[in-house]
Amino acid sequence: NQATGQVTVGSTSIGPNLTVSYFAFQATGDTVYYFVDVTNTGGEDVDSFFVDLFYDSISPPWPNEDGDQWTLVDSLAAGETTYADFSVSISELEQVCTYQNTHELFILSQLTASPG
């Protein structure tokens, strides 16, 4: 999960480097809430990028593939953290999460970015 163009020179990182720094979920009543923090650990700001949530995926997404839900992040400065929160009704998950009839939910965050 990193932006293209990251270069390390000595101990200095040049270019953006997006990392999922926190992930959690909570089921309450009839809804599941997902909480994702993304940190730019690189040495440059990054322009807009998407954080995607995929339901019931049996394989990693292709680059630029849209998730079932997504959030656009307008920009993220070097060293800064932002968040993407999602909510999904349990009835919606029950309709789509049928892989091997286990109703497992596979969550993948896709970060696509361009240097700022």
C-alpha positions as CSV (number, residue, x, y, z in Angstrom):
1,N,0.0,0.0,0.0
2,Q,2.2,2.8,-1.2
3,A,2.2,5.4,-3.8
4,T,4.5,5.1,-6.8
5,G,7.7,7.0,-6.9
6,Q,9.0,6.4,-3.3
7,V,12.8,6.6,-3.1
8,T,15.0,6.2,0.0
9,V,18.2,8.2,0.0
10,G,20.2,7.4,3.2
11,S,17.6,7.7,5.9
12,T,15.4,10.3,4.1
13,S,12.3,9.0,2.3
14,I,11.4,11.0,-0.8
15,G,8.0,10.7,-2.3
16,P,4.6,9.8,-0.7
17,N,4.1,6.5,1.0
18,L,0.6,5.7,2.1
19,T,0.1,3.1,4.8
20,V,-3.0,1.8,6.6
21,S,-2.0,2.7,10.1
22,Y,-5.2,1.6,11.9
23,F,-8.1,-0.7,11.1
24,A,-11.0,-1.7,13.3
25,F,-14.7,-2.6,13.0
26,Q,-17.7,-2.7,15.3
27,A,-21.0,-4.4,14.9
28,T,-23.9,-2.6,16.5
29,G,-27.5,-3.5,16.1
30,D,-28.0,-4.0,12.3
31,T,-24.9,-2.2,11.1
32,V,-21.2,-2.9,10.9
33,Y,-18.9,0.1,11.1
34,Y,-15.3,0.1,9.7
35,F,-12.6,2.5,10.8
36,V,-9.5,3.0,8.7
37,D,-6.6,5.5,9.3
38,V,-4.2,6.2,6.5
39,T,-0.8,7.8,7.2
40,N,1.6,9.3,4.6
41,T,4.9,8.1,6.0
42,G,6.8,9.5,2.9
43,G,8.7,12.7,2.4
44,E,6.2,14.4,0.1
45,D,2.6,15.4,0.1
46,V,0.2,13.4,-2.0
47,D,-2.7,14.7,-4.2
48,S,-6.1,13.0,-4.2
49,F,-6.5,9.2,-3.7
50,F,-9.2,6.8,-2.8
51,V,-9.6,4.4,0.1
52,D,-11.8,1.5,-1.0
53,L,-13.8,-1.1,1.0
54,F,-14.4,-4.4,-0.7
55,Y,-17.0,-6.9,0.6
56,D,-16.4,-10.7,0.3
57,S,-13.4,-10.5,-2.0
58,I,-11.7,-13.8,-2.7
59,S,-8.7,-12.1,-4.4
60,P,-6.9,-8.8,-4.1
61,P,-8.4,-6.0,-6.3
62,W,-6.9,-4.8,-9.5
63,P,-5.3,-1.4,-9.6
64,N,-7.9,1.3,-9.9
65,E,-10.8,-1.2,-9.3
66,D,-13.7,0.5,-7.4
67,G,-14.6,-1.0,-4.1
68,D,-18.1,-1.6,-2.9
69,Q,-17.7,1.7,-1.0
70,W,-14.9,4.3,-1.2
71,T,-13.8,7.6,0.2
72,L,-12.0,10.3,-1.7
73,V,-9.1,11.9,0.2
74,D,-8.3,15.3,-1.4
75,S,-4.7,15.4,-0.3
76,L,-2.4,14.3,2.6
77,A,0.7,16.0,3.7
78,A,3.9,14.1,4.5
79,G,3.7,12.8,8.1
80,E,-0.1,13.4,8.3
81,T,-2.9,10.9,9.0
82,T,-6.4,10.9,7.7
83,Y,-9.3,8.5,8.2
84,A,-12.0,6.8,6.1
85,D,-15.0,5.4,8.0
86,F,-17.6,3.1,6.4
87,S,-20.9,1.7,7.6
88,V,-22.7,-1.3,6.1
89,S,-26.0,-2.8,7.0
90,I,-25.8,-6.5,8.1
91,S,-28.7,-7.3,5.7
92,E,-26.5,-6.0,2.8
93,L,-23.6,-8.0,3.9
94,E,-25.7,-11.1,4.2
95,Q,-26.8,-10.6,0.6
96,V,-23.3,-10.3,-0.8
97,C,-21.1,-12.3,1.6
98,T,-21.7,-15.8,0.3
99,Y,-18.2,-17.1,-0.4
100,Q,-18.2,-20.8,0.6
101,N,-21.4,-20.1,2.5
102,T,-19.3,-18.9,5.5
103,H,-20.4,-15.2,5.3
104,E,-16.8,-14.2,5.9
105,L,-16.0,-10.7,5.2
106,F,-12.6,-9.9,3.6
107,I,-11.6,-6.3,3.8
108,L,-9.0,-4.8,1.5
109,S,-8.0,-1.2,1.4
110,Q,-6.8,0.0,-2.0
111,L,-4.7,3.1,-2.0
112,T,-4.0,4.8,-5.3
113,A,-2.2,8.0,-5.2
114,S,-0.2,10.5,-7.3
115,P,2.7,12.6,-5.9
116,G,1.6,16.2,-4.8
